[in-house]
Amino acid sequence: MQTGLTGKTALVTGASRGIGRAAAFALAAEGANVVLTSRRQESLDAVAAEIRAAYPVGVLAKAAHVGEPEQAAAAVEATVAEFGGVDILVNNAGTNPYFGPMVDLDVPRAEKTVQVNQLSIVLWTQTAWYAGKMSERGGSIVNIASVGGLVTELGIGYYNATKAAVVHLTRQFAAELAPKVRVNAIAPGIVRTQLARALWENHEEMLNGHIPLGRIGEPEDIAQAITFLAGDTSSWMTGQTLVIDGGAVIRPALSSNF
Ligand SMILES: NC(=O)c1ccc[n+]([C@@H]2O[C@H](COP(=O)([O-])OP(=O)(O)OC[C@H]3O[C@@H](n4cnc5c(N)ncnc54)[C@H](OP(=O)(O)O)[C@@H]3O)[C@@H](O)[C@H]2O)c1
């Protein structure tokens, strides 16, 4: 089955690097116009130039802090002015400002984690639905959660709590926006990006030994699943979270007697 993404318009948050950048390339490769957002215009302009050089699609780069409603509105308005509306929204931007036991978490960093990882999903979905005309055009929303939102991990507990919220926001929006718009999520395991650098740098060999498929993820591993969920390829699917982690969560327990 074809993705049916040719001529559609996909808005990707956190598109300046990592998973969001790879998603923008993958969507453009399928023929979608792409709108790139993140905080730094310069980084976005560089990615936009690379995509324009590689694919004959429309590309718009518009800086926006993902947690600020008026900046979300400005990015979606610019999308409507350039392409007529939003068909695909990839809520990808994320942050983790705090490492440590949750019992010691401070309020400013807790609030920032919620604003960027969790509230942003609501803001950009609302804005794309109304101002971006997804309510009329239909389409697909892909939220980036984390496998950490499904399990417990020491050190990044509050980040993971916001990712568990993303899994539930995905179900709730899927129920509210059906049948016009499908809403699904991806829960990646450890992927080679700047955000996760502390988790994989200097530990890669050890991690590879713990992952059934023998390696950490690359941004492109997640980008391919984003195009699957964005396009007609997943047309009978909504409210679900796809785990893409090299098999890390299904690793047999060490206590096995076999
Ligand atoms: N890498 C992993 O192992 C992993 C695993 C599970 C889930 N994830 C999730 O995957 C998503 C993408 O992360 P990544 O790993 O690709 O990280 P990354 O390479 O560090 O990229 C993060 C992106 O988000 C943007 N961003 C950060 N804060 C922002 C804000 N306040 N407003 C707007 N944009 C903002 C960054 O651009 P600017 O700094 O220029 O704003 C950048 O484009 C995140 O939701 C993350 O939680 C990652």
The ligand as an SDF file (V2000), in Angstrom:
LIG
                    3D

 48 52  0  0  0  0  0  0  0  0999 V2000
   16.5810    9.7450   21.6440 N   0  0  0  0  0  0  0  0  0  0  0  0
   15.9560    8.8680   22.3780 C   0  0  0  0  0  0  0  0  0  0  0  0
   16.5540    7.8830   22.8650 O   0  0  0  0  0  0  0  0  0  0  0  0
   14.4950    8.9910   22.6430 C   0  0  0  0  0  0  0  0  0  0  0  0
   13.8170    7.9230   23.2360 C   0  0  0  0  0  0  0  0  0  0  0  0
   12.4740    8.0310   23.4800 C   0  0  0  0  0  0  0  0  0  0  0  0
   11.7890    9.1800   23.1310 C   0  0  0  0  0  0  0  0  0  0  0  0
   12.4530   10.2240   22.5530 N   0  0  0  0  0  0  0  0  0  0  0  0
   11.6790   11.4150   22.2030 C   0  0  0  0  0  0  0  0  0  0  0  0
   11.9220   11.7260   20.8460 O   0  0  0  0  0  0  0  0  0  0  0  0
   11.6270   13.1070   20.6310 C   0  0  0  0  0  0  0  0  0  0  0  0
   12.7470   13.7410   19.8110 C   0  0  0  0  0  0  0  0  0  0  0  0
   13.9190   13.7630   20.5920 O   0  0  0  0  0  0  0  0  0  0  0  0
   15.3630   13.4720   19.9960 P   0  0  0  0  0  0  0  0  0  0  0  0
   15.8680   12.2910   20.6930 O   0  0  0  0  0  0  0  0  0  0  0  0
   15.3320   13.4950   18.5140 O   0  0  0  0  0  0  0  0  0  0  0  0
   16.1470   14.7390   20.5990 O   0  0  0  0  0  0  0  0  0  0  0  0
   17.0630   15.8740   19.9750 P   0  0  0  0  0  0  0  0  0  0  0  0
   17.9130   15.3440   18.9020 O   0  0  0  0  0  0  0  0  0  0  0  0
   17.6920   16.5340   21.1330 O   0  0  0  0  0  0  0  0  0  0  0  0
   15.9960   16.8580   19.2990 O   0  0  0  0  0  0  0  0  0  0  0  0
   15.0630   17.5540   20.0700 C   0  0  0  0  0  0  0  0  0  0  0  0
   14.3420   18.5240   19.1720 C   0  0  0  0  0  0  0  0  0  0  0  0
   13.3360   19.2260   19.9310 O   0  0  0  0  0  0  0  0  0  0  0  0
   13.5630   20.6420   19.8060 C   0  0  0  0  0  0  0  0  0  0  0  0
   13.1310   21.2770   21.0380 N   0  0  0  0  0  0  0  0  0  0  0  0
   13.6000   21.0860   22.2930 C   0  0  0  0  0  0  0  0  0  0  0  0
   12.9620   21.8810   23.1630 N   0  0  0  0  0  0  0  0  0  0  0  0
   12.0680   22.5870   22.4340 C   0  0  0  0  0  0  0  0  0  0  0  0
   11.1150   23.5950   22.7440 C   0  0  0  0  0  0  0  0  0  0  0  0
   10.9470   24.0280   23.9960 N   0  0  0  0  0  0  0  0  0  0  0  0
   10.3680   24.1190   21.7460 N   0  0  0  0  0  0  0  0  0  0  0  0
   10.5240   23.6910   20.4650 C   0  0  0  0  0  0  0  0  0  0  0  0
   11.4080   22.7540   20.1170 N   0  0  0  0  0  0  0  0  0  0  0  0
   12.1680   22.2150   21.0830 C   0  0  0  0  0  0  0  0  0  0  0  0
   15.0450   20.7840   19.5150 C   0  0  0  0  0  0  0  0  0  0  0  0
   15.3590   21.9720   18.8200 O   0  0  0  0  0  0  0  0  0  0  0  0
   15.7970   23.3530   19.5390 P   0  0  0  0  0  0  0  0  0  0  0  0
   16.7110   22.9960   20.6690 O   0  0  0  0  0  0  0  0  0  0  0  0
   16.4340   24.1540   18.4530 O   0  0  0  0  0  0  0  0  0  0  0  0
   14.5100   23.9830   20.0140 O   0  0  0  0  0  0  0  0  0  0  0  0
   15.2540   19.5920   18.5910 C   0  0  0  0  0  0  0  0  0  0  0  0
   14.8330   19.9060   17.2860 O   0  0  0  0  0  0  0  0  0  0  0  0
   11.4450   13.7150   22.0160 C   0  0  0  0  0  0  0  0  0  0  0  0
   10.0610   13.8480   22.3020 O   0  0  0  0  0  0  0  0  0  0  0  0
   12.0550   12.6760   22.9320 C   0  0  0  0  0  0  0  0  0  0  0  0
   11.5240   12.7420   24.2330 O   0  0  0  0  0  0  0  0  0  0  0  0
   13.7830   10.1530   22.3000 C   0  0  0  0  0  0  0  0  0  0  0  0
  1  2  1  0
  2  3  2  0
  2  4  1  0
  4  5  1  0
  4 48  2  0
  5  6  2  0
  6  7  1  0
  7  8  2  0
  8  9  1  0
  8 48  1  0
  9 10  1  0
  9 46  1  0
 10 11  1  0
 11 12  1  0
 11 44  1  0
 12 13  1  0
 13 14  1  0
 14 15  2  0
 14 16  1  0
 14 17  1  0
 17 18  1  0
 18 19  2  0
 18 20  1  0
 18 21  1  0
 21 22  1  0
 22 23  1  0
 23 24  1  0
 23 42  1  0
 24 25  1  0
 25 26  1  0
 25 36  1  0
 26 27  1  0
 26 35  1  0
 27 28  2  0
 28 29  1  0
 29 30  1  0
 29 35  2  0
 30 31  1  0
 30 32  2  0
 32 33  1  0
 33 34  2  0
 34 35  1  0
 36 37  1  0
 36 42  1  0
 37 38  1  0
 38 39  2  0
 38 40  1  0
 38 41  1  0
 42 43  1  0
 44 45  1  0
 44 46  1  0
 46 47  1  0
M  CHG  2   8   1  16  -1
M  END
$$$$
